[in-house]
Amino acid sequence: MKQFSYVITDAQGIHARPAGTLVKEVKKYESAITIEKDGKVAKANGVLGVMSLGVKQGEEVTVKADGADEDAA
């Protein structure tokens, strides 16, 4: 499993457009990719799941990839 943490810099946090961009990228990989904030975890392959985390500017998220192409993901 590979993971990294990232602090959101967008003034609006993760709203519909960046969530959609993330999901589009995630769907290119076989690996199971999740995003976590404050103990809540969502699969990164669905816009509603990502948006349900309610990530705001300045908050840290952890992205995890687990699978055959996790290094590329």
All heavy atoms as TSV, in Angstrom:
chain	resi	resn	atom	element	x	y	z
A	1	MET	N	N	0.843	-1.174	0.000
A	1	MET	CA	C	0.000	0.000	0.000
A	1	MET	C	C	0.888	1.237	0.000
A	1	MET	O	O	1.871	1.307	0.718
A	1	MET	CB	C	-0.909	0.013	1.222
A	1	MET	CG	C	-1.763	1.252	1.253
A	1	MET	SD	S	-2.825	1.562	2.678
A	1	MET	CE	C	-3.132	0.032	3.392
A	2	LYS	N	N	0.529	2.186	-0.817
A	2	LYS	CA	C	1.207	3.483	-0.885
A	2	LYS	C	C	0.247	4.531	-0.361
A	2	LYS	O	O	-0.970	4.429	-0.554
A	2	LYS	CB	C	1.583	3.835	-2.329
A	2	LYS	CG	C	2.534	2.863	-2.974
A	2	LYS	CD	C	3.901	3.008	-2.389
A	2	LYS	CE	C	4.852	2.059	-3.103
A	2	LYS	NZ	N	6.203	2.170	-2.616
A	3	GLN	N	N	0.798	5.546	0.310
A	3	GLN	CA	C	-0.055	6.626	0.789
A	3	GLN	C	C	0.738	7.918	0.882
A	3	GLN	O	O	1.960	7.906	0.951
A	3	GLN	CB	C	-0.665	6.297	2.137
A	3	GLN	CG	C	0.291	6.290	3.298
A	3	GLN	CD	C	-0.422	5.990	4.611
A	3	GLN	OE1	O	-1.343	5.185	4.657
A	3	GLN	NE2	N	0.003	6.650	5.669
A	4	PHE	N	N	0.012	9.028	0.830
A	4	PHE	CA	C	0.626	10.329	1.050
A	4	PHE	C	C	-0.420	11.256	1.642
A	4	PHE	O	O	-1.628	11.031	1.496
A	4	PHE	CB	C	1.209	10.911	-0.251
A	4	PHE	CG	C	0.179	11.307	-1.269
A	4	PHE	CD1	C	-0.322	12.599	-1.307
A	4	PHE	CD2	C	-0.285	10.386	-2.200
A	4	PHE	CE1	C	-1.272	12.965	-2.260
A	4	PHE	CE2	C	-1.225	10.740	-3.151
A	4	PHE	CZ	C	-1.725	12.035	-3.176
A	5	SER	N	N	0.060	12.288	2.313
A	5	SER	CA	C	-0.839	13.293	2.890
A	5	SER	C	C	-0.684	14.586	2.106
A	5	SER	O	O	0.387	14.885	1.561
A	5	SER	CB	C	-0.497	13.537	4.360
A	5	SER	OG	O	-0.752	12.378	5.103
A	6	TYR	N	N	-1.773	15.358	2.061
A	6	TYR	CA	C	-1.779	16.594	1.295
A	6	TYR	C	C	-2.680	17.600	1.993
A	6	TYR	O	O	-3.784	17.250	2.440
A	6	TYR	CB	C	-2.304	16.327	-0.129
A	6	TYR	CG	C	-2.307	17.541	-1.012
A	6	TYR	CD1	C	-1.138	18.009	-1.591
A	6	TYR	CD2	C	-3.477	18.240	-1.259
A	6	TYR	CE1	C	-1.135	19.135	-2.399
A	6	TYR	CE2	C	-3.493	19.363	-2.069
A	6	TYR	CZ	C	-2.320	19.803	-2.631
A	6	TYR	OH	O	-2.326	20.911	-3.420
A	7	VAL	N	N	-2.227	18.840	2.088
A	7	VAL	CA	C	-3.039	19.913	2.651
A	7	VAL	C	C	-3.724	20.632	1.494
A	7	VAL	O	O	-3.071	21.083	0.554
A	7	VAL	CB	C	-2.178	20.900	3.478
A	7	VAL	CG1	C	-3.018	22.060	3.959
A	7	VAL	CG2	C	-1.535	20.183	4.654
A	8	ILE	N	N	-5.041	20.726	1.567
A	8	ILE	CA	C	-5.840	21.338	0.494
A	8	ILE	C	C	-5.608	22.844	0.470
A	8	ILE	O	O	-5.782	23.518	1.490
A	8	ILE	CB	C	-7.337	21.025	0.694
A	8	ILE	CG1	C	-7.565	19.514	0.743
A	8	ILE	CG2	C	-8.190	21.682	-0.389
A	8	ILE	CD1	C	-7.082	18.749	-0.460
A	9	THR	N	N	-5.247	23.366	-0.693
A	9	THR	CA	C	-4.950	24.790	-0.820
A	9	THR	C	C	-6.059	25.583	-1.518
A	9	THR	O	O	-6.094	26.803	-1.396
A	9	THR	CB	C	-3.627	25.002	-1.588
A	9	THR	OG1	O	-3.729	24.379	-2.867
A	9	THR	CG2	C	-2.457	24.392	-0.829
A	10	ASP	N	N	-6.930	24.911	-2.231
A	10	ASP	CA	C	-8.018	25.593	-2.939
A	10	ASP	C	C	-8.922	26.301	-1.934
A	10	ASP	O	O	-9.326	25.715	-0.931
A	10	ASP	CB	C	-8.834	24.581	-3.749
A	10	ASP	CG	C	-9.825	25.251	-4.679
A	10	ASP	OD1	O	-10.741	25.941	-4.167
A	10	ASP	OD2	O	-9.706	25.090	-5.898
A	11	ALA	N	N	-9.243	27.539	-2.194
A	11	ALA	CA	C	-10.059	28.341	-1.272
A	11	ALA	C	C	-11.433	27.734	-1.009
A	11	ALA	O	O	-12.022	27.955	0.047
A	11	ALA	CB	C	-10.213	29.762	-1.818
A	12	GLN	N	N	-11.936	26.952	-1.941
A	12	GLN	CA	C	-13.258	26.344	-1.782
A	12	GLN	C	C	-13.179	24.896	-1.314
A	12	GLN	O	O	-14.193	24.216	-1.242
A	12	GLN	CB	C	-14.030	26.431	-3.093
A	12	GLN	CG	C	-14.308	27.861	-3.505
A	12	GLN	CD	C	-15.011	27.947	-4.845
A	12	GLN	OE1	O	-15.155	26.964	-5.557
A	12	GLN	NE2	N	-15.445	29.146	-5.193
A	13	GLY	N	N	-11.987	24.413	-1.016
A	13	GLY	CA	C	-11.834	23.028	-0.577
A	13	GLY	C	C	-12.060	22.067	-1.731
A	13	GLY	O	O	-11.839	22.402	-2.887
A	14	ILE	N	N	-12.521	20.863	-1.402
A	14	ILE	CA	C	-12.828	19.889	-2.457
A	14	ILE	C	C	-14.322	19.967	-2.734
A	14	ILE	O	O	-15.131	19.377	-2.032
A	14	ILE	CB	C	-12.422	18.455	-2.054
A	14	ILE	CG1	C	-10.914	18.368	-1.807
A	14	ILE	CG2	C	-12.813	17.474	-3.168
A	14	ILE	CD1	C	-10.422	16.991	-1.438
A	15	HIS	N	N	-14.673	20.737	-3.742
A	15	HIS	CA	C	-16.068	20.861	-4.169
A	15	HIS	C	C	-16.261	20.020	-5.427
A	15	HIS	O	O	-15.410	19.191	-5.752
A	15	HIS	CB	C	-16.447	22.335	-4.375
A	15	HIS	CG	C	-15.557	23.059	-5.337
A	15	HIS	ND1	N	-15.809	23.100	-6.685
A	15	HIS	CD2	C	-14.398	23.740	-5.150
A	15	HIS	CE1	C	-14.852	23.792	-7.284
A	15	HIS	NE2	N	-13.986	24.189	-6.374
A	16	ALA	N	N	-17.346	20.184	-6.118
A	16	ALA	CA	C	-17.721	19.298	-7.228
A	16	ALA	C	C	-16.666	19.195	-8.329
A	16	ALA	O	O	-16.348	18.099	-8.783
A	16	ALA	CB	C	-19.053	19.740	-7.825
A	17	ARG	N	N	-16.126	20.306	-8.768
A	17	ARG	CA	C	-15.187	20.259	-9.899
A	17	ARG	C	C	-13.897	19.517	-9.541
A	17	ARG	O	O	-13.499	18.600	-10.272
A	17	ARG	CB	C	-14.879	21.663	-10.416
A	17	ARG	CG	C	-14.008	21.627	-11.672
A	17	ARG	CD	C	-13.934	22.956	-12.362
A	17	ARG	NE	N	-15.249	23.264	-12.913
A	17	ARG	CZ	C	-15.761	24.500	-12.963
A	17	ARG	NH1	N	-15.093	25.515	-12.507
A	17	ARG	NH2	N	-16.950	24.701	-13.475
A	18	PRO	N	N	-13.203	19.861	-8.440
A	18	PRO	CA	C	-11.995	19.098	-8.134
A	18	PRO	C	C	-12.285	17.638	-7.773
A	18	PRO	O	O	-11.486	16.752	-8.071
A	18	PRO	CB	C	-11.347	19.836	-6.972
A	18	PRO	CG	C	-12.325	20.817	-6.494
A	18	PRO	CD	C	-13.342	21.005	-7.557
A	19	ALA	N	N	-13.433	17.389	-7.168
A	19	ALA	CA	C	-13.810	16.002	-6.857
A	19	ALA	C	C	-13.976	15.220	-8.159
A	19	ALA	O	O	-13.528	14.081	-8.275
A	19	ALA	CB	C	-15.094	15.957	-6.036
A	20	GLY	N	N	-14.602	15.825	-9.145
A	20	GLY	CA	C	-14.787	15.183	-10.445
A	20	GLY	C	C	-13.467	14.913	-11.144
A	20	GLY	O	O	-13.274	13.858	-11.748
A	21	THR	N	N	-12.535	15.849	-11.045
A	21	THR	CA	C	-11.212	15.669	-11.637
A	21	THR	C	C	-10.473	14.523	-10.957
A	21	THR	O	O	-9.853	13.685	-11.624
A	21	THR	CB	C	-10.390	16.973	-11.515
A	21	THR	OG1	O	-11.098	18.026	-12.179
A	21	THR	CG2	C	-9.018	16.821	-12.130
A	22	LEU	N	N	-10.558	14.463	-9.631
A	22	LEU	CA	C	-9.922	13.381	-8.885
A	22	LEU	C	C	-10.495	12.028	-9.296
A	22	LEU	O	O	-9.750	11.087	-9.583
A	22	LEU	CB	C	-10.109	13.594	-7.382
A	22	LEU	CG	C	-9.614	12.466	-6.477
A	22	LEU	CD1	C	-8.104	12.306	-6.590
A	22	LEU	CD2	C	-10.028	12.710	-5.049
A	23	VAL	N	N	-11.812	11.929	-9.359
A	23	VAL	CA	C	-12.469	10.672	-9.724
A	23	VAL	C	C	-12.066	10.243	-11.127
A	23	VAL	O	O	-11.796	9.065	-11.372
A	23	VAL	CB	C	-14.001	10.806	-9.596
A	23	VAL	CG1	C	-14.722	9.630	-10.235
A	23	VAL	CG2	C	-14.397	10.961	-8.131
A	24	LYS	N	N	-11.990	11.180	-12.041
A	24	LYS	CA	C	-11.592	10.876	-13.424
A	24	LYS	C	C	-10.191	10.269	-13.455
A	24	LYS	O	O	-9.949	9.294	-14.183
A	24	LYS	CB	C	-11.634	12.157	-14.259
A	24	LYS	CG	C	-11.352	11.961	-15.718
A	24	LYS	CD	C	-11.474	13.277	-16.472
A	24	LYS	CE	C	-11.132	13.110	-17.924
A	24	LYS	NZ	N	-11.203	14.388	-18.649
A	25	GLU	N	N	-9.274	10.812	-12.676
A	25	GLU	CA	C	-7.912	10.282	-12.620
A	25	GLU	C	C	-7.875	8.910	-11.959
A	25	GLU	O	O	-7.184	8.006	-12.412
A	25	GLU	CB	C	-6.986	11.244	-11.872
A	25	GLU	CG	C	-6.640	12.489	-12.641
A	25	GLU	CD	C	-5.926	12.189	-13.951
A	25	GLU	OE1	O	-4.962	11.403	-13.952
A	25	GLU	OE2	O	-6.336	12.741	-14.988
A	26	VAL	N	N	-8.616	8.746	-10.870
A	26	VAL	CA	C	-8.631	7.492	-10.116
A	26	VAL	C	C	-9.117	6.329	-10.975
A	26	VAL	O	O	-8.609	5.215	-10.878
A	26	VAL	CB	C	-9.502	7.648	-8.849
A	26	VAL	CG1	C	-9.871	6.312	-8.242
A	26	VAL	CG2	C	-8.780	8.518	-7.829
A	27	LYS	N	N	-10.071	6.585	-11.841
A	27	LYS	CA	C	-10.646	5.522	-12.667
A	27	LYS	C	C	-9.674	4.967	-13.707
A	27	LYS	O	O	-9.948	3.955	-14.327
A	27	LYS	CB	C	-11.936	6.013	-13.321
A	27	LYS	CG	C	-13.049	6.152	-12.300
A	27	LYS	CD	C	-14.369	6.477	-12.933
A	27	LYS	CE	C	-15.458	6.500	-11.865
A	27	LYS	NZ	N	-16.772	6.674	-12.419
A	28	LYS	N	N	-8.515	5.593	-13.848
A	28	LYS	CA	C	-7.497	5.108	-14.776
A	28	LYS	C	C	-6.717	3.929	-14.203
A	28	LYS	O	O	-5.965	3.279	-14.921
A	28	LYS	CB	C	-6.513	6.230	-15.118
A	28	LYS	CG	C	-7.119	7.377	-15.883
A	28	LYS	CD	C	-6.082	8.452	-16.122
A	28	LYS	CE	C	-6.671	9.650	-16.862
A	28	LYS	NZ	N	-5.657	10.712	-17.052
A	29	TYR	N	N	-6.880	3.673	-12.908
A	29	TYR	CA	C	-6.062	2.664	-12.228
A	29	TYR	C	C	-6.903	1.516	-11.694
A	29	TYR	O	O	-8.068	1.695	-11.359
A	29	TYR	CB	C	-5.286	3.313	-11.077
A	29	TYR	CG	C	-4.401	4.439	-11.537
A	29	TYR	CD1	C	-4.792	5.761	-11.415
A	29	TYR	CD2	C	-3.175	4.167	-12.143
A	29	TYR	CE1	C	-3.990	6.792	-11.864
A	29	TYR	CE2	C	-2.363	5.189	-12.595
A	29	TYR	CZ	C	-2.772	6.507	-12.454
A	29	TYR	OH	O	-1.972	7.520	-12.911
A	30	GLU	N	N	-6.281	0.342	-11.595
A	30	GLU	CA	C	-6.929	-0.837	-11.031
A	30	GLU	C	C	-6.961	-0.788	-9.508
A	30	GLU	O	O	-7.851	-1.354	-8.891
A	30	GLU	CB	C	-6.166	-2.099	-11.435
A	30	GLU	CG	C	-6.349	-2.540	-12.848
A	30	GLU	CD	C	-5.589	-3.834	-13.105
A	30	GLU	OE1	O	-5.450	-4.652	-12.182
A	30	GLU	OE2	O	-5.133	-4.008	-14.244
A	31	SER	N	N	-5.967	-0.161	-8.923
A	31	SER	CA	C	-5.832	-0.144	-7.468
A	31	SER	C	C	-7.039	0.485	-6.790
A	31	SER	O	O	-7.700	1.364	-7.351
A	31	SER	CB	C	-4.585	0.652	-7.063
A	31	SER	OG	O	-3.427	0.017	-7.520
A	32	ALA	N	N	-7.293	0.019	-5.565
A	32	ALA	CA	C	-8.335	0.625	-4.731
A	32	ALA	C	C	-7.734	1.889	-4.126
A	32	ALA	O	O	-6.721	1.838	-3.420
A	32	ALA	CB	C	-8.757	-0.334	-3.633
A	33	ILE	N	N	-8.329	3.028	-4.426
A	33	ILE	CA	C	-7.809	4.310	-3.951
A	33	ILE	C	C	-8.845	4.947	-3.039
A	33	ILE	O	O	-10.023	5.042	-3.392
A	33	ILE	CB	C	-7.462	5.235	-5.133
A	33	ILE	CG1	C	-6.421	4.553	-6.031
A	33	ILE	CG2	C	-6.962	6.582	-4.637
A	33	ILE	CD1	C	-6.135	5.262	-7.322
A	34	THR	N	N	-8.378	5.352	-1.855
A	34	THR	CA	C	-9.265	5.991	-0.892
A	34	THR	C	C	-8.693	7.333	-0.470
A	34	THR	O	O	-7.492	7.592	-0.602
A	34	THR	CB	C	-9.459	5.124	0.371
A	34	THR	OG1	O	-8.192	4.900	0.981
A	34	THR	CG2	C	-10.126	3.802	0.042
A	35	ILE	N	N	-9.576	8.170	0.037
A	35	ILE	CA	C	-9.180	9.461	0.583
A	35	ILE	C	C	-9.757	9.534	1.991
A	35	ILE	O	O	-10.906	9.145	2.214
A	35	ILE	CB	C	-9.640	10.627	-0.329
A	35	ILE	CG1	C	-9.166	11.965	0.208
A	35	ILE	CG2	C	-11.121	10.614	-0.561
A	35	ILE	CD1	C	-9.347	13.123	-0.772
A	36	GLU	N	N	-8.953	10.005	2.930
A	36	GLU	CA	C	-9.356	10.011	4.335
A	36	GLU	C	C	-9.157	11.392	4.940
A	36	GLU	O	O	-8.172	12.076	4.666
A	36	GLU	CB	C	-8.506	9.002	5.108
A	36	GLU	CG	C	-8.798	8.948	6.581
A	36	GLU	CD	C	-7.948	7.929	7.310
A	36	GLU	OE1	O	-7.227	7.152	6.659
A	36	GLU	OE2	O	-8.001	7.921	8.547
A	37	LYS	N	N	-10.131	11.800	5.766
A	37	LYS	CA	C	-10.034	13.052	6.510
A	37	LYS	C	C	-10.656	12.839	7.877
A	37	LYS	O	O	-11.807	12.404	7.977
A	37	LYS	CB	C	-10.752	14.183	5.786
A	37	LYS	CG	C	-10.676	15.515	6.516
A	37	LYS	CD	C	-11.697	16.483	5.981
A	37	LYS	CE	C	-12.321	17.157	7.148
A	37	LYS	NZ	N	-13.668	17.375	7.222
A	38	ASP	N	N	-9.919	13.135	8.912
A	38	ASP	CA	C	-10.415	13.045	10.294
A	38	ASP	C	C	-11.065	11.698	10.603
A	38	ASP	O	O	-12.126	11.635	11.221
A	38	ASP	CB	C	-11.405	14.171	10.589
A	38	ASP	CG	C	-10.774	15.544	10.505
A	38	ASP	OD1	O	-9.548	15.643	10.697
A	38	ASP	OD2	O	-11.502	16.521	10.259
A	39	GLY	N	N	-10.468	10.621	10.131
A	39	GLY	CA	C	-10.989	9.289	10.422
A	39	GLY	C	C	-12.100	8.820	9.502
A	39	GLY	O	O	-12.489	7.660	9.546
A	40	LYS	N	N	-12.628	9.699	8.654
A	40	LYS	CA	C	-13.643	9.301	7.675
A	40	LYS	C	C	-12.929	8.903	6.396
A	40	LYS	O	O	-12.046	9.609	5.937
A	40	LYS	CB	C	-14.595	10.455	7.357
A	40	LYS	CG	C	-15.477	10.886	8.484
A	40	LYS	CD	C	-16.414	11.966	7.958
A	40	LYS	CE	C	-17.045	12.772	9.055
A	40	LYS	NZ	N	-17.811	13.901	8.503
A	41	VAL	N	N	-13.346	7.780	5.824
A	41	VAL	CA	C	-12.716	7.274	4.604
A	41	VAL	C	C	-13.767	7.164	3.504
A	41	VAL	O	O	-14.881	6.715	3.740
A	41	VAL	CB	C	-12.084	5.883	4.851
A	41	VAL	CG1	C	-11.446	5.352	3.577
A	41	VAL	CG2	C	-11.063	5.955	5.976
A	42	ALA	N	N	-13.384	7.583	2.297
A	42	ALA	CA	C	-14.274	7.457	1.135
A	42	ALA	C	C	-13.484	6.874	-0.022
A	42	ALA	O	O	-12.299	7.176	-0.195
A	42	ALA	CB	C	-14.835	8.822	0.745
A	43	LYS	N	N	-14.152	6.034	-0.798
A	43	LYS	CA	C	-13.538	5.545	-2.033
A	43	LYS	C	C	-13.402	6.742	-2.963
A	43	LYS	O	O	-14.339	7.530	-3.105
A	43	LYS	CB	C	-14.395	4.467	-2.674
A	43	LYS	CG	C	-14.440	3.186	-1.869
A	43	LYS	CD	C	-15.279	2.150	-2.557
A	43	LYS	CE	C	-15.349	0.885	-1.729
A	43	LYS	NZ	N	-16.208	-0.117	-2.366
A	44	ALA	N	N	-12.256	6.852	-3.602
A	44	ALA	CA	C	-11.987	8.007	-4.456
A	44	ALA	C	C	-12.522	7.839	-5.872
A	44	ALA	O	O	-12.230	8.654	-6.731
A	44	ALA	CB	C	-10.491	8.293	-4.486
A	45	ASN	N	N	-13.329	6.808	-6.113
A	45	ASN	CA	C	-13.861	6.596	-7.457
A	45	ASN	C	C	-15.304	7.081	-7.609
A	45	ASN	O	O	-15.959	6.771	-8.588
A	45	ASN	CB	C	-13.749	5.128	-7.865
A	45	ASN	CG	C	-14.557	4.214	-6.981
A	45	ASN	OD1	O	-15.124	4.638	-5.976
A	45	ASN	ND2	N	-14.611	2.948	-7.338
A	46	GLY	N	N	-15.775	7.871	-6.647
A	46	GLY	CA	C	-17.127	8.419	-6.728
A	46	GLY	C	C	-17.179	9.843	-6.202
A	46	GLY	O	O	-16.682	10.129	-5.104
A	47	VAL	N	N	-17.740	10.754	-6.973
A	47	VAL	CA	C	-17.788	12.171	-6.614
A	47	VAL	C	C	-18.507	12.383	-5.283
A	47	VAL	O	O	-18.021	13.130	-4.430
A	47	VAL	CB	C	-18.464	13.003	-7.737
A	47	VAL	CG1	C	-18.665	14.442	-7.309
A	47	VAL	CG2	C	-17.645	12.952	-9.006
A	48	LEU	N	N	-19.638	11.740	-5.089
A	48	LEU	CA	C	-20.393	11.955	-3.859
A	48	LEU	C	C	-19.625	11.499	-2.618
A	48	LEU	O	O	-19.673	12.161	-1.577
A	48	LEU	CB	C	-21.756	11.261	-3.928
A	48	LEU	CG	C	-22.716	11.848	-4.953
A	48	LEU	CD1	C	-24.015	11.046	-4.982
A	48	LEU	CD2	C	-23.010	13.301	-4.656
A	49	GLY	N	N	-18.911	10.395	-2.734
A	49	GLY	CA	C	-18.110	9.917	-1.617
A	49	GLY	C	C	-17.029	10.910	-1.242
A	49	GLY	O	O	-16.829	11.214	-0.063
A	50	VAL	N	N	-16.326	11.419	-2.241
A	50	VAL	CA	C	-15.251	12.387	-1.998
A	50	VAL	C	C	-15.827	13.670	-1.392
A	50	VAL	O	O	-15.305	14.192	-0.408
A	50	VAL	CB	C	-14.478	12.689	-3.302
A	50	VAL	CG1	C	-13.482	13.813	-3.092
A	50	VAL	CG2	C	-13.772	11.442	-3.803
A	51	MET	N	N	-16.924	14.145	-1.950
A	51	MET	CA	C	-17.520	15.387	-1.450
A	51	MET	C	C	-18.115	15.217	-0.052
A	51	MET	O	O	-18.176	16.170	0.716
A	51	MET	CB	C	-18.586	15.892	-2.427
A	51	MET	CG	C	-17.983	16.428	-3.712
A	51	MET	SD	S	-19.219	17.015	-4.870
A	51	MET	CE	C	-20.040	18.269	-3.920
A	52	SER	N	N	-18.530	14.006	0.292
A	52	SER	CA	C	-19.137	13.773	1.601
A	52	SER	C	C	-18.147	13.977	2.746
A	52	SER	O	O	-18.557	14.158	3.890
A	52	SER	CB	C	-19.718	12.364	1.682
A	52	SER	OG	O	-18.682	11.395	1.762
A	53	LEU	N	N	-16.858	13.990	2.444
A	53	LEU	CA	C	-15.855	14.237	3.481
A	53	LEU	C	C	-15.848	15.693	3.929
A	53	LEU	O	O	-15.361	16.008	5.009
A	53	LEU	CB	C	-14.463	13.833	2.980
A	53	LEU	CG	C	-14.266	12.353	2.676
A	53	LEU	CD1	C	-12.888	12.129	2.063
A	53	LEU	CD2	C	-14.431	11.521	3.928
A	54	GLY	N	N	-16.381	16.575	3.099
A	54	GLY	CA	C	-16.472	17.988	3.467
A	54	GLY	C	C	-15.121	18.642	3.685
A	54	GLY	O	O	-14.940	19.417	4.626
A	55	VAL	N	N	-14.174	18.380	2.810
A	55	VAL	CA	C	-12.818	18.898	2.972
A	55	VAL	C	C	-12.770	20.379	2.624
A	55	VAL	O	O	-13.202	20.794	1.556
A	55	VAL	CB	C	-11.818	18.111	2.091
A	55	VAL	CG1	C	-10.408	18.632	2.285
A	55	VAL	CG2	C	-11.899	16.627	2.393
A	56	LYS	N	N	-12.231	21.167	3.553
A	56	LYS	CA	C	-12.121	22.619	3.383
A	56	LYS	C	C	-10.653	23.019	3.220
A	56	LYS	O	O	-9.753	22.232	3.497
A	56	LYS	CB	C	-12.699	23.319	4.606
A	56	LYS	CG	C	-14.099	22.864	4.970
A	56	LYS	CD	C	-15.063	23.989	4.890
A	56	LYS	CE	C	-16.461	23.622	5.326
A	56	LYS	NZ	N	-17.135	22.650	4.553
A	57	GLN	N	N	-10.440	24.253	2.801
A	57	GLN	CA	C	-9.087	24.767	2.623
A	57	GLN	C	C	-8.308	24.653	3.932
A	57	GLN	O	O	-8.826	24.933	5.010
A	57	GLN	CB	C	-9.126	26.227	2.184
A	57	GLN	CG	C	-7.743	26.818	1.973
A	57	GLN	CD	C	-7.795	28.293	1.622
A	57	GLN	OE1	O	-8.709	29.002	1.998
A	57	GLN	NE2	N	-6.794	28.757	0.897
A	58	GLY	N	N	-7.055	24.230	3.828
A	58	GLY	CA	C	-6.179	24.122	4.977
A	58	GLY	C	C	-6.257	22.793	5.705
A	58	GLY	O	O	-5.461	22.532	6.600
A	59	GLU	N	N	-7.206	21.945	5.337
A	59	GLU	CA	C	-7.334	20.638	5.976
A	59	GLU	C	C	-6.464	19.619	5.258
A	59	GLU	O	O	-6.235	19.715	4.061
A	59	GLU	CB	C	-8.794	20.188	5.990
A	59	GLU	CG	C	-9.660	21.075	6.859
A	59	GLU	CD	C	-11.104	20.630	6.921
A	59	GLU	OE1	O	-11.614	20.074	5.934
A	59	GLU	OE2	O	-11.720	20.875	7.963
A	60	GLU	N	N	-6.006	18.637	6.026
A	60	GLU	CA	C	-5.134	17.602	5.479
A	60	GLU	C	C	-5.931	16.345	5.169
A	60	GLU	O	O	-6.769	15.934	5.964
A	60	GLU	CB	C	-4.027	17.274	6.473
A	60	GLU	CG	C	-3.020	16.266	5.949
A	60	GLU	CD	C	-1.884	16.034	6.915
A	60	GLU	OE1	O	-2.073	15.254	7.871
A	60	GLU	OE2	O	-0.826	16.648	6.710
A	61	VAL	N	N	-5.662	15.774	4.014
A	61	VAL	CA	C	-6.258	14.494	3.622
A	61	VAL	C	C	-5.130	13.491	3.388
A	61	VAL	O	O	-3.999	13.869	3.094
A	61	VAL	CB	C	-7.131	14.609	2.347
A	61	VAL	CG1	C	-8.321	15.508	2.573
A	61	VAL	CG2	C	-6.328	15.076	1.158
A	62	THR	N	N	-5.459	12.223	3.543
A	62	THR	CA	C	-4.514	11.149	3.253
A	62	THR	C	C	-5.090	10.320	2.116
A	62	THR	O	O	-6.238	9.890	2.178
A	62	THR	CB	C	-4.292	10.259	4.491
A	62	THR	OG1	O	-3.798	11.078	5.558
A	62	THR	CG2	C	-3.287	9.164	4.199
A	63	VAL	N	N	-4.302	10.134	1.084
A	63	VAL	CA	C	-4.705	9.345	-0.071
A	63	VAL	C	C	-3.943	8.029	-0.017
A	63	VAL	O	O	-2.722	8.019	0.165
A	63	VAL	CB	C	-4.397	10.093	-1.388
A	63	VAL	CG1	C	-4.788	9.251	-2.592
A	63	VAL	CG2	C	-5.108	11.442	-1.410
A	64	LYS	N	N	-4.677	6.919	-0.159
A	64	LYS	CA	C	-4.069	5.599	-0.112
A	64	LYS	C	C	-4.412	4.836	-1.385
A	64	LYS	O	O	-5.545	4.897	-1.853
A	64	LYS	CB	C	-4.581	4.807	1.091
A	64	LYS	CG	C	-4.216	5.431	2.414
A	64	LYS	CD	C	-4.754	4.621	3.573
A	64	LYS	CE	C	-4.425	5.297	4.892
A	64	LYS	NZ	N	-4.952	4.553	6.038
A	65	ALA	N	N	-3.423	4.128	-1.911
A	65	ALA	CA	C	-3.619	3.278	-3.091
A	65	ALA	C	C	-3.122	1.887	-2.750
A	65	ALA	O	O	-2.021	1.724	-2.219
A	65	ALA	CB	C	-2.861	3.833	-4.291
A	66	ASP	N	N	-3.939	0.892	-3.040
A	66	ASP	CA	C	-3.586	-0.481	-2.742
A	66	ASP	C	C	-3.972	-1.361	-3.926
A	66	ASP	O	O	-5.146	-1.450	-4.278
A	66	ASP	CB	C	-4.314	-0.944	-1.485
A	66	ASP	CG	C	-3.844	-2.301	-0.995
A	66	ASP	OD1	O	-2.734	-2.704	-1.350
A	66	ASP	OD2	O	-4.605	-2.959	-0.260
A	67	GLY	N	N	-2.976	-1.959	-4.563
A	67	GLY	CA	C	-3.257	-2.838	-5.692
A	67	GLY	C	C	-2.066	-2.994	-6.599
A	67	GLY	O	O	-0.956	-2.528	-6.308
A	68	ALA	N	N	-2.301	-3.613	-7.725
A	68	ALA	CA	C	-1.241	-3.954	-8.674
A	68	ALA	C	C	-0.498	-2.735	-9.218
A	68	ALA	O	O	0.705	-2.781	-9.439
A	68	ALA	CB	C	-1.825	-4.760	-9.830
A	69	ASP	N	N	-1.208	-1.641	-9.448
A	69	ASP	CA	C	-0.570	-0.448	-10.022
A	69	ASP	C	C	-0.505	0.708	-9.032
A	69	ASP	O	O	-0.551	1.863	-9.403
A	69	ASP	CB	C	-1.293	-0.029	-11.302
A	69	ASP	CG	C	-2.770	0.244	-11.111
A	69	ASP	OD1	O	-3.281	0.022	-9.986
A	69	ASP	OD2	O	-3.420	0.665	-12.062
A	70	GLU	N	N	-0.358	0.381	-7.759
A	70	GLU	CA	C	-0.370	1.414	-6.710
A	70	GLU	C	C	0.778	2.413	-6.860
A	70	GLU	O	O	0.608	3.588	-6.529
A	70	GLU	CB	C	-0.339	0.788	-5.319
A	70	GLU	CG	C	0.893	0.002	-4.994
A	70	GLU	CD	C	0.808	-0.765	-3.690
A	70	GLU	OE1	O	-0.279	-1.203	-3.289
A	70	GLU	OE2	O	1.867	-0.934	-3.079
A	71	ASP	N	N	1.927	1.976	-7.367
A	71	ASP	CA	C	3.032	2.907	-7.547
A	71	ASP	C	C	2.678	3.974	-8.573
A	71	ASP	O	O	2.945	5.156	-8.363
A	71	ASP	CB	C	4.315	2.172	-7.977
A	71	ASP	CG	C	4.923	1.356	-6.853
A	71	ASP	OD1	O	4.806	1.769	-5.681
A	71	ASP	OD2	O	5.499	0.299	-7.141
A	72	ALA	N	N	2.081	3.575	-9.657
A	72	ALA	CA	C	1.678	4.527	-10.695
A	72	ALA	C	C	0.530	5.410	-10.220
A	72	ALA	O	O	0.488	6.602	-10.508
A	72	ALA	CB	C	1.276	3.782	-11.957
A	73	ALA	N	N	-0.391	4.808	-9.486
A	73	ALA	CA	C	-1.546	5.555	-8.999
A	73	ALA	C	C	-1.106	6.626	-8.027
A	73	ALA	O	O	-1.610	7.723	-8.006
A	73	ALA	CB	C	-2.549	4.605	-8.351
